[in-house]
């Protein structure tokens, strides 16, 4: 049991401090997200979206802005809307939309989360859009290593769409984080941590009680490592108390 607890601690610690170790690094890529998006669209008869490098630049700017200003929203604290980034790169749109995601480890999970959200799905499956740009940025954000995804949709003003009007803009969907970060009733990490702490405390108490009994009854043992065990378990308990869970998908 001690080996299991130590393995859990080391895996969690190094997974957070060294995300490139133990396969903890995000595998999300822009190309995968585009392919998966188009698979969803084509499955319902919608045309595939074309990658637009200018839109991807706008997405990169949005991701950089969120990291620099430390906010998670479609509109920045100083009032900068998603459409500002379209204009900054010179993308003149007839329609425009934005989806955001963070704290995912693979592209498929991102798309599934968007498809399970009505507002995100409306963007992803809209027949009004013709182009797409995506930024995938791994960085320290709000105190932890994570992956930010910015997905921008657009239709240039030059596109001939009968129902389109220049003033109509697809509104940004609400952030995926609000839906996927809800903690379950039973958190597996917290449950395992609580069990490990309880077991460690029990072992500590057993060793302490055993030491008291031996001292009072003046029992002589041929060999004993009670103090060493006590120190080891104390250190283990401290580590268990401070260790934090990884990012929950």
NORCOR-V531520 format. One record per residue. N is the residue number from 1. RES is the residue in one letter. PSI is psi in whole degrees, 0 to 359 (999 if undefined). Layout:
n=[N;N]
res=[RES;RES]
psi=[PSI;PSI]
This chain:
n=[1;2;3;4;5;6;7;8;9;10;11;12;13;14;15;16;17;18;19;20;21;22;23;24;25;26;27;28;29;30;31;32;33;34;35;36;37;38;39;40;41;42;43;44;45;46;47;48;49;50;51;52;53;54;55;56;57;58;59;60;61;62;63;64;65;66;67;68;69;70;71;72;73;74;75;76;77;78;79;80;81;82;83;84;85;86;87;88;89;90;91;92;93;94;95;96;97;98;99;100;101;102;103;104;105;106;107;108;109;110;111;112;113;114;115;116;117;118;119;120;121;122;123;124;125;126;127;128;129;130;131;132;133;134;135;136;137;138;139;140;141;142;143;144;145;146;147;148;149;150;151;152;153;154;155;156;157;158;159;160;161;162;163;164;165;166;167;168;169;170;171;172;173;174;175;176;177;178;179;180;181;182;183;184;185;186;187;188;189;190;191;192;193;194;195;196;197;198;199;200;201;202;203;204;205;206;207;208;209;210;211;212;213;214;215;216;217;218;219;220;221;222;223;224;225;226;227;228;229;230;231;232;233;234;235;236;237;238;239;240;241;242;243;244;245;246;247;248;249]
res=[X;X;X;X;X;X;X;X;X;X;X;X;X;X;X;X;X;X;X;X;X;X;X;X;X;X;X;X;X;X;X;X;X;X;X;X;X;X;X;X;X;X;X;X;X;X;X;X;X;X;X;X;X;X;X;X;X;X;X;X;X;X;X;X;X;X;X;X;X;X;X;X;X;X;X;X;X;X;X;X;X;X;X;X;X;X;X;X;X;X;X;X;X;X;X;X;X;X;X;X;X;X;X;X;X;X;X;X;X;X;X;X;X;X;X;X;X;X;X;X;X;X;X;X;X;X;X;X;X;X;X;X;X;X;X;X;X;X;X;X;X;X;X;X;X;X;X;X;X;X;X;X;X;X;X;X;X;X;X;X;X;X;X;X;X;X;X;X;X;X;X;X;X;X;X;X;X;X;X;X;X;X;X;X;X;X;X;X;X;X;X;X;X;X;X;X;X;X;X;X;X;X;X;X;X;X;X;X;X;X;X;X;X;X;X;X;X;X;X;X;X;X;X;X;X;X;X;X;X;X;X;X;X;X;X;X;X;X;X;X;X;X;X;X;X;X;X;X;X]
psi=[322;322;319;315;316;319;318;316;312;318;315;315;308;333;327;318;326;79;343;351;150;22;26;350;142;140;13;134;153;319;321;318;322;313;315;323;314;329;318;317;313;335;338;12;6;150;151;149;142;139;130;118;327;320;324;324;318;321;320;319;320;316;316;324;319;319;315;321;359;52;155;88;165;331;131;164;333;17;13;120;166;328;339;321;329;313;325;327;4;23;109;112;152;319;150;149;163;135;143;151;155;163;26;156;344;158;321;321;325;310;319;319;318;318;335;354;120;317;322;319;322;319;310;328;15;136;352;336;148;337;162;147;137;140;132;113;124;122;175;121;123;43;4;153;130;178;123;138;126;120;117;139;148;157;118;154;336;350;136;95;119;320;358;146;140;338;354;125;131;120;149;142;159;155;136;327;324;337;323;349;359;125;138;166;318;114;116;320;311;323;314;319;316;319;319;317;316;315;318;318;319;315;321;314;320;316;318;312;317;318;321;316;316;319;315;320;359;46;133;124;144;326;146;137;36;317;318;317;321;316;316;313;327;315;318;319;319;316;317;324;329;341;141;154;162;181;129;130;999]
